[in-house]
Amino acid sequence: MSQYVVCGPEGPIRATSVSRAPAAVRAVLFDFSGTLFQIGTYADRIRAALARPVDDAAMDLMLCGLEAGLSNPDVIEAQRARDVSSEAHRHAFTTWYASVPELAPVAEVLYGQLQAPEHWVPYADTASTLACLTDHGLVLGVVSDVGWDLRKTFAHRGLDGYFSTWVHSYEHHTEKPDPLLFHHACRELDVDPAETLMVGDHPAKDGGAVGAGLRSYVLPSGAAPGSHRGLDAVLRLTELVSSSP
């Protein structure tokens, strides 16, 4: 692996004597949630967990409670380093769910849904994008801040075969943007960071791959489950399709 360039506030600390065009992309790393998959809506999950009808007014109150919970000091504290272990991940989410009194009795059920493959839906353009990339010889990996092994979720949708490495944060006891995670994926794929594109939806975490010497593309947040995610941009960035209109 070549040493990636270390930059200070104004630019590279060490001047390079040779100016070279960017290396061709040989590998693409993908985040999981919000990038390739999205879990079902909170309303659907809550109704399934409570196993009883919930009218719209009651549901709105619970959703407002979840929104308010994000500002709860105990919930905020529970999110710190939540992806460095399975235990921390479970604690972070169950603490948040339980901040809504009506959901406290089913906090573990709601957390169990996160690990259940059937609750996760690929975006409409996930499969076609992965197929195009691999058909053109690029190697793919998953790098995700997560508390459980994602392979069963991908296998449930028939998408696991596209990937040659799986880097789960909890298995390495650290979180993105720690270069350790990105570099581990590059070693597993036998590619240089400069030949690798990281695709995700979090500016600091996935965009932080740039600090590890990779290129990065950050998708806008908020896409609905099963919708078109805009992953065709990845094909343009890897020069597999033309960006011309």
Number of C-alpha atoms within 10 A of each C-alpha: 11 8 10 14 16 12 11 9 6 6 10 11 11 10 8 9 6 6 6 7 6 9 11 12 20 21 25 27 27 21 23 20 17 21 23 27 24 20 20 17 12 14 15 11 17 21 14 15 19 15 9 9 10 14 9 10 9 11 17 13 13 20 16 12 19 19 13 13 19 15 11 14 9 14 20 14 12 19 17 12 16 24 26 21 22 17 13 17 22 20 17 21 19 21 20 25 25 20 19 20 12 15 21 16 14 17 22 18 18 22 18 14 17 19 16 14 17 14 17 23 22 24 22 17 16 21 16 12 18 22 14 15 20 15 11 10 10 17 22 25 22 24 24 27 27 22 21 20 16 19 15 16 21 20 12 14 14 11 17 16 12 18 19 13 18 20 22 23 25 23 16 14 14 19 22 21 19 15 18 15 22 29 19 16 26 24 13 14 20 13 17 21 27 22 17 28 25 26 25 26 21 18 16 12 18 26 22 20 27 22 17 21 22 24 22 21 20 17 21 14 13 10 16 16 19 18 15 14 23 16 20 17 16 20 16 13 16 18 12 14 13 10 11 5 3
